[in-house]
Amino acid sequence: MKPIRFSEHSELQMILRGATKKEIEISVRSGQWEHAKAGKFKTKHCFDFNSASPVNQKFYKYKTIEPIFA
């Protein structure tokens, strides 16, 4: 299995959107891949969250992670 590498841009976006590397890895490894723009892929995974978002301070029961990757 190939390792997942993160660019500086993706690491910044994860911080801004409240996602972790572990959540991204789980999403990519276990999700259904779909085609995205420019020859990339995307997937989606829903995690239990039950907390306030670090982005907008609203309470969410679930957190959906939708990584786009090559």
DSSP file (Angstrom, degrees, kcal/mol; ACC not computed):
  #  RESIDUE AA STRUCTURE BP1 BP2  ACC     N-H-->O    O-->H-N    N-H-->O    O-->H-N    TCO  KAPPA ALPHA  PHI   PSI    X-CA   Y-CA   Z-CA
    1    1 A M              0   0    0      0, 0.0     0, 0.0     0, 0.0     0, 0.0   0.000 360.0 360.0 360.0 131.2    0.0    0.0    0.0
    2    2 A K        -     0   0    0      1,-0.1     2,-0.1     0, 0.0     0, 0.0  -0.436 360.0-112.9 -73.9 144.7    1.4    3.4   -1.0
    3    3 A P        -     0   0    0      0, 0.0     2,-0.6     0, 0.0    -1,-0.1  -0.426  26.7-120.0 -72.6 153.1    2.0    6.0    1.7
    4    4 A I        -     0   0    0     -2,-0.1     2,-0.4     2,-0.0    21,-0.1  -0.846  28.0-162.0 -95.4 125.0   -0.2    9.1    1.6
    5    5 A R        -     0   0    0     -2,-0.6     2,-0.4     0, 0.0     0, 0.0  -0.868   4.5-148.3-108.4 142.3    1.8   12.3    1.3
    6    6 A F        -     0   0    0     -2,-0.4     2,-0.1     4,-0.0    15,-0.0  -0.922   7.2-141.9-113.3 132.1    0.4   15.8    2.1
    7    7 A S     >  -     0   0    0     -2,-0.4     4,-2.2     1,-0.1     5,-0.2  -0.378  31.0-107.1 -80.2 167.2    1.4   19.0    0.4
    8    8 A E  H  > S+     0   0    0      1,-0.2     4,-2.1     2,-0.2     5,-0.2   0.900 122.0  53.6 -60.2 -40.4    1.8   22.3    2.3
    9    9 A H  H  > S+     0   0    0      1,-0.2     4,-2.4     2,-0.2    -1,-0.2   0.926 108.6  47.5 -61.1 -46.0   -1.5   23.4    0.7
   10   10 A S  H  > S+     0   0    0      1,-0.2     4,-2.2     2,-0.2    -1,-0.2   0.886 110.3  52.2 -66.3 -37.3   -3.4   20.4    1.9
   11   11 A E  H  X S+     0   0    0     -4,-2.2     4,-1.7     2,-0.2    -1,-0.2   0.892 110.4  48.5 -65.5 -38.5   -2.0   20.6    5.4
   12   12 A L  H  X S+     0   0    0     -4,-2.1     4,-2.4     2,-0.2    -2,-0.2   0.921 111.1  50.2 -64.9 -44.0   -3.1   24.3    5.6
   13   13 A Q  H  X S+     0   0    0     -4,-2.4     4,-1.9     1,-0.2    -2,-0.2   0.867 107.0  54.7 -63.8 -36.4   -6.6   23.4    4.3
   14   14 A M  H  X>S+     0   0    0     -4,-2.2     5,-2.4     2,-0.2     4,-0.8   0.913 109.9  46.9 -62.8 -42.1   -6.9   20.6    6.9
   15   15 A I  H ><5S+     0   0    0     -4,-1.7     3,-0.7     1,-0.2    -2,-0.2   0.939 113.2  48.1 -63.9 -47.3   -6.2   23.1    9.7
   16   16 A L  H 3<5S+     0   0    0     -4,-2.4    -1,-0.2     1,-0.2    -2,-0.2   0.807 118.6  40.4 -64.4 -29.9   -8.6   25.7    8.3
   17   17 A R  H 3<5S-     0   0    0     -4,-1.9    -1,-0.2    -5,-0.2    -2,-0.2   0.396 111.0-114.5-103.7   1.5  -11.4   23.1    7.9
   18   18 A G  T <<5 +     0   0    0     -4,-0.8     2,-0.3    -3,-0.7    -3,-0.2   0.813  66.9 137.5  74.2  31.4  -10.8   21.1   11.1
   19   19 A A      < -     0   0    0     -5,-2.4     2,-0.3    -6,-0.2    -1,-0.2  -0.748  40.9-142.4-106.4 156.7   -9.7   17.8    9.6
   20   20 A T     >  -     0   0    0     -2,-0.3     4,-1.9     1,-0.1     5,-0.2  -0.784  23.8-116.9-114.2 161.2   -6.9   15.6   10.7
   21   21 A K  H  > S+     0   0    0     -2,-0.3     4,-2.7     1,-0.2     5,-0.2   0.888 116.4  55.7 -61.4 -39.1   -4.4   13.5    8.7
   22   22 A K  H  > S+     0   0    0      1,-0.2     4,-2.4     2,-0.2    -1,-0.2   0.904 106.9  49.2 -61.5 -42.1   -5.8   10.3   10.3
   23   23 A E  H  > S+     0   0    0      2,-0.2     4,-2.3     1,-0.2    -1,-0.2   0.886 111.4  49.6 -64.9 -39.0   -9.3   11.2    9.1
   24   24 A I  H  X S+     0   0    0     -4,-1.9     4,-2.6     2,-0.2     5,-0.2   0.934 110.7  49.7 -64.6 -45.7   -8.0   11.9    5.6
   25   25 A E  H  X S+     0   0    0     -4,-2.7     4,-2.5     1,-0.2     5,-0.2   0.912 111.4  48.6 -60.7 -43.8   -6.1    8.6    5.6
   26   26 A I  H  X S+     0   0    0     -4,-2.4     4,-2.1     1,-0.2     5,-0.3   0.919 112.3  49.7 -61.5 -43.4   -9.2    6.7    6.7
   27   27 A S  H  X S+     0   0    0     -4,-2.3     4,-1.8     1,-0.2    -2,-0.2   0.923 114.3  43.3 -61.8 -46.2  -11.3    8.4    4.1
   28   28 A V  H  < S+     0   0    0     -4,-2.6    -2,-0.2     1,-0.2    -1,-0.2   0.902 117.9  44.3 -69.2 -41.5   -8.9    7.6    1.2
   29   29 A R  H  < S+     0   0    0     -4,-2.5    -1,-0.2    -5,-0.2    -2,-0.2   0.803 126.5  27.3 -76.2 -29.1   -8.3    4.0    2.2
   30   30 A S  H  < S+     0   0    0     -4,-2.1    -2,-0.2    -5,-0.2    -3,-0.2   0.574 100.7  93.9-111.4 -10.4  -11.9    3.0    3.0
   31   31 A G  S  < S-     0   0    0     -4,-1.8     2,-0.6    -5,-0.3    14,-0.1  -0.309  80.1-102.3 -85.6 166.5  -14.0    5.3    0.7
   32   32 A Q        -     0   0    0     12,-0.3    12,-0.3    -2,-0.1     2,-0.2  -0.782  42.1-134.2 -83.1 117.6  -15.5    4.8   -2.7
   33   33 A W        -     0   0    0     -2,-0.6     2,-0.3    10,-0.1    10,-0.2  -0.530  24.9-175.9 -78.5 139.6  -13.3    6.8   -5.1
   34   34 A E  E     -A   42   0A   0      8,-2.6     8,-2.3    -2,-0.2     2,-0.2  -0.904  32.9 -96.3-126.9 158.8  -14.9    9.0   -7.8
   35   35 A H  E     -A   41   0A   0     -2,-0.3     6,-0.3     6,-0.2     2,-0.2  -0.543  42.4-176.9 -75.1 140.8  -13.4   11.0  -10.6
   36   36 A A    >   -     0   0    0      4,-2.9     3,-0.6    -2,-0.2     4,-0.2  -0.601  37.7 -59.6-121.9-174.3  -12.8   14.7   -9.8
   37   37 A K  G >  S+     0   0    0      1,-0.2     3,-1.6    -2,-0.2    -1,-0.2  -0.245 112.6  20.1 -67.6 156.9  -11.4   17.6  -12.0
   38   38 A A  G 3  S-     0   0    0      1,-0.3    -1,-0.2    -3,-0.1     3,-0.1   0.788 132.1 -59.9  57.0  36.3   -8.0   17.5  -13.6
   39   39 A G  G <  S+     0   0    0     -3,-0.6    -1,-0.3     1,-0.2    -2,-0.2   0.657 105.1 126.8  72.9  15.2   -7.5   13.8  -13.4
   40   40 A K    <   -     0   0    0     -3,-1.6    -4,-2.9    -4,-0.2     2,-0.3  -0.410  50.8-129.6 -97.0 177.2   -7.8   13.6   -9.7
   41   41 A F  E     -AB  35  69A   0     28,-3.3    28,-2.7    -6,-0.3     2,-0.3  -0.833  15.1-163.7-123.0 162.0  -10.0   11.6   -7.4
   42   42 A K  E     +AB  34  68A   0     -8,-2.3    -8,-2.6    -2,-0.3     2,-0.3  -0.970   7.3 177.2-141.8 158.3  -12.3   12.3   -4.5
   43   43 A T        -     0   0    0     24,-1.6     2,-0.3    -2,-0.3   -10,-0.1  -0.928  15.4-140.9-150.9 171.7  -14.0   10.4   -1.8
   44   44 A K        +     0   0    0    -12,-0.3   -12,-0.3    -2,-0.3     2,-0.3  -1.000  14.9 177.2-143.5 140.2  -16.2   11.1    1.2
   45   45 A H  E     -C   65   0B   0     20,-2.2    20,-3.1    -2,-0.3     2,-0.5  -0.991  18.8-143.0-144.9 138.1  -16.4    9.6    4.7
   46   46 A C  E     -C   64   0B   0     -2,-0.3     2,-0.3    18,-0.2    18,-0.2  -0.882  18.3-171.1-105.6 128.0  -18.7   10.6    7.7
   47   47 A F  E     -C   63   0B   0     16,-3.3    16,-3.1    -2,-0.5     2,-0.2  -0.877  31.4-107.0-114.8 147.2  -17.3   10.5   11.2
   48   48 A D  E     +C   62   0B   0     -2,-0.3    14,-0.3    14,-0.2    13,-0.1  -0.548  45.8 163.8 -65.4 137.8  -19.1   11.0   14.5
   49   49 A F  E     +     0   0B   0     12,-3.2    13,-0.2    -2,-0.2    12,-0.2   0.690  13.2 178.0-125.1 -55.6  -18.2   14.4   15.8
   50   50 A N  E     +     0   0B   0     11,-0.8     2,-0.3    10,-0.3    11,-0.2   0.883  54.2  91.2  46.9  51.1  -20.6   15.5   18.6
   51   51 A S  E    S-C   60   0B   0      9,-1.8     9,-2.7     7,-0.1     2,-0.3  -0.951  84.3 -79.9-158.4 172.2  -18.8   18.8   19.2
   52   52 A A  E     -C   59   0B   0     -2,-0.3     7,-0.3     7,-0.3     6,-0.1  -0.655  51.8-110.3 -82.3 140.3  -18.6   22.4   18.2
   53   53 A S     >  -     0   0    0      5,-3.0     4,-1.8    -2,-0.3   -35,-0.1  -0.457  11.8-141.6 -68.7 137.8  -16.8   23.1   14.9
   54   54 A P  T  4 S+     0   0    0      0, 0.0    -1,-0.1     0, 0.0   -36,-0.1   0.660 101.0  54.4 -71.6 -13.4  -13.4   24.9   15.2
   55   55 A V  T  4 S+     0   0    0    -38,-0.2   -37,-0.1     3,-0.1   -38,-0.0   0.925 131.6   0.9 -85.9 -49.6  -14.4   26.8   12.1
   56   56 A N  T  4 S-     0   0    0      2,-0.2     3,-0.1     0, 0.0    -1,-0.1   0.336  88.0-121.7-126.7   6.8  -17.7   28.3   13.0
   57   57 A Q     <  +     0   0    0     -4,-1.8     2,-0.2     1,-0.2    -5,-0.0   0.566  64.5 138.6  63.5  12.4  -18.4   27.2   16.6
   58   58 A K        -     0   0    0     -6,-0.1    -5,-3.0     1,-0.1     2,-0.4  -0.604  58.6-110.6 -83.3 149.0  -21.7   25.4   15.6
   59   59 A F  E     -C   52   0B   0     -7,-0.3     2,-0.4    -2,-0.2    -7,-0.3  -0.650  37.3-175.5 -81.3 132.6  -22.5   22.1   17.2
   60   60 A Y  E     -C   51   0B   0     -9,-2.7    -9,-1.8    -2,-0.4   -10,-0.3  -0.995  25.6-159.2-130.8 136.6  -22.4   19.1   14.7
   61   61 A K  E    S+     0   0B   0     -2,-0.4   -12,-3.2   -11,-0.2   -11,-0.8   0.838  84.4  28.2 -77.0 -35.1  -23.2   15.5   15.4
   62   62 A Y  E     -C   48   0B   0    -14,-0.3     2,-0.4   -13,-0.2   -14,-0.2  -0.893  64.9-150.1-127.2 155.2  -21.2   14.3   12.4
   63   63 A K  E     -C   47   0B   0    -16,-3.1   -16,-3.3    -2,-0.3     2,-0.5  -0.995  12.8-154.6-124.5 124.6  -18.2   15.5   10.4
   64   64 A T  E     -C   46   0B   0     -2,-0.4     2,-0.5   -18,-0.2   -18,-0.2  -0.879   5.2-160.3-102.1 124.9  -17.9   14.7    6.7
   65   65 A I  E     +C   45   0B   0    -20,-3.1   -20,-2.2    -2,-0.5    -2,-0.0  -0.906  10.4 179.8-104.7 126.9  -14.4   14.6    5.2
   66   66 A E        -     0   0    0     -2,-0.5   -22,-0.2   -22,-0.2     2,-0.1  -0.700   9.8-174.1-128.8  79.5  -14.2   14.9    1.4
   67   67 A P        -     0   0    0      0, 0.0   -24,-1.6     0, 0.0     2,-0.4  -0.449  13.2-153.4 -75.9 147.4  -10.5   14.8    0.3
   68   68 A I  E     +B   42   0A   0    -26,-0.2     2,-0.3    -2,-0.1   -26,-0.2  -0.981  30.1 162.1-115.6 132.1   -9.5   15.4   -3.3
   69   69 A F  E      B   41   0A   0    -28,-2.7   -28,-3.3    -2,-0.4   -33,-0.1  -0.937 360.0 360.0-150.5 164.7   -6.3   13.6   -4.2
   70   70 A A              0   0    0     -2,-0.3    -1,-0.1   -30,-0.2   -28,-0.1   0.345 360.0 360.0-114.4 360.0   -4.0   12.4   -7.0
